[in-house]
Amino acid sequence: MKIESLNQMEEIVAKNSSLFWDGWTVVSKEKSYKAKTSQYGMYINNAWYTTKRFEPNRNGWDIPEKFVLGRA
């Protein structure tokens, strides 16, 4: 789903605990034991998470619909 507004993206990130900001990039995290050896693994608050980055382009962010609808 294409999100073009910074205000709308900020609301989505604020409502979803599995999303966070890294500069202008939105990052999703999912707890996983396999993250320890994954190139997408990240250690956050004493736990390993697999992450996926959603880089903005000139038209906004393209993120999965589950984050917008609150199903993640």
C-alpha positions in Angstrom: 0.0 0.0 0.0 1.4 3.4 -1.0 1.5 6.0 1.8 2.3 9.5 0.5 1.8 11.6 3.6 4.4 11.9 6.4 1.6 12.6 8.9 -0.2 9.4 7.9 3.0 7.4 8.1 3.7 8.8 11.6 0.2 7.7 12.7 0.7 4.2 11.4 4.1 3.8 13.1 2.7 5.3 16.4 -0.2 2.8 16.4 2.0 -0.3 15.6 4.5 -1.5 18.1 6.3 -3.7 15.5 7.2 -0.5 13.5 9.9 2.1 14.2 11.7 4.9 12.5 15.4 4.8 11.3 15.8 8.3 9.9 13.2 8.5 7.1 13.0 4.7 6.8 10.3 2.7 8.5 11.5 -0.6 9.9 9.3 -3.6 10.9 10.5 -6.1 13.5 9.4 -9.6 14.3 10.8 -11.6 17.2 12.8 -14.6 16.0 15.4 -16.9 17.3 16.7 -17.3 13.7 17.5 -13.6 13.6 20.7 -14.2 15.5 22.3 -15.6 12.3 20.3 -13.6 9.8 21.6 -10.7 7.7 18.4 -9.0 8.7 18.7 -9.7 12.4 18.8 -7.0 15.0 19.3 -7.2 18.7 16.8 -4.9 20.5 16.1 -4.8 24.3 17.7 -8.2 25.0 15.9 -10.0 22.2 16.6 -10.9 18.6 14.3 -9.6 15.8 14.1 -10.1 12.1 13.7 -6.7 10.4 12.5 -5.4 7.1 13.2 -1.9 5.9 10.7 0.3 3.9 12.7 3.0 2.3 10.8 6.1 1.1 11.0 7.2 -2.5 9.7 10.4 -4.2 6.1 9.0 -4.0 6.2 8.0 -0.3 6.5 4.6 1.4 5.3 1.3 0.0 4.3 -0.9 3.0 2.2 -4.0 3.4 -1.5 -3.4 3.9 -1.4 -5.4 7.2 0.4 -2.5 8.9 -2.0 0.1 7.7 -5.1 -2.0 8.7 -3.6 -2.8 12.1 -3.3 -6.6 11.5 0.4 -6.9 12.2 
